[in-house]
């Protein structure tokens, strides 16, 4: 239908001398036609004519491949034959149907999940992972080369804090876990705060000493640091593996400390940054409408989050030659990224920088009100959430005897899909009743639809590719129209990275297929019809599988 849109745009330009966007809407079954177009109504003012007359004038110019009719106040209704649609799909089909090359030759960086080393992986880093992965998938489908990078939160003083706390604890290097390290870190932070309030500094000094020892290569400090880092990283990787997330690079904040500091000096010398009386360095951003300058370096010369982001941005732009950088980070950091991107403009850096932000994960609290997700112990750990999800899936599918791998796929599929139910800018409500349900808009519903199609194809494997004669595809129109929408959808979400639109599409396609089976029996149909219908199921299975893959939702073998 894209060529028809282009044709209408040309006709409008010719007849009325204006450029208008042309969209088609699918029309409900009770109305004659398959698509309707409201362009005539939009033109009424510019053309000074009644919309119905405009519609008739446009139709008179249209090529004869479809049937057209003026409807209602001035819609152009377009009827297409199922056969023509099937031919259109066949002509557009390829093994990467849905993909396009609009990003060809361009490099994007997608940054996720950017967890912090000091604490165990919590639900706070769930959305960065799912959204960042979907961003990568969508960009690749649009032809971009995508570099993925886990911007680990590993700078600052965690080591000194860990080492001091560890020495005070009853843990040994053999039995300490990532959860112990997390607790040690949280407790130490609290104790250090209390200490500071009391005007003391023994713990802070000890943490500092450990850092100095580490820098000096002290054997014990090196041993502790190596062990703690390994425990933390192994944990992060094992959670990512369970979520089926991975990144090509893992250049944490600490990797960029020196680069960032050197750049601060450079831009200070160039006058773009300013040194305060206390020695701290800022980047004024008034000229970008931001009256809070960005703090680039602490008064004691120590690096900040922004210092490492400065170094990192420079690295991505100049070493990786990135044309676009996507940061999948929660809404709390919106202002920070506004500052960072304004700073980049000030430095003359051209790339497209995008903060793919999102709301929090909420739960229904004991009082029935919506609140940020938490547990009795505080934050909800992602491992605990995944364990709980797997338990639910095992219960829901008790009779199916799912393999462990399939349980994992359904559990993570449900969680990931729930992240895409609504526009990412909204918070999401973690409602297990809905998320793991096989009905309604859920991951399992979409996964099941895909598994069902694959099963139909397996059962009828003999008929694949058989001749379907002059079958008219009348019963298949709705599914065909849906499948034909897919490439434009993938192209349409590339700019704003609206993965939820893909999720909505997958749900609608799955529903459309369920309706289809009711009207169009497959196994009992005569050979040529059966072959035609299998051809369609194969296309639908591919598109649904591809759509879910863009979201990082895996398809189980069975469910
Ligand atoms: N580790 C940070 C956090 O958990 C997120 C890092 C975001 N990325 C960045 N380049 N600043 O809040």
Boltz pocket constraint, residues with backbone or C-beta under 6 A from the ligand:
constraints:
  - pocket:
      binder: B
      contacts: [[A, 111], [A, 113], [A, 114], [A, 115], [A, 116], [A, 151], [A, 152], [A, 153], [A, 305], [A, 309], [A, 312], [A, 327], [A, 328], [A, 329]]
      max_distance: 6.0
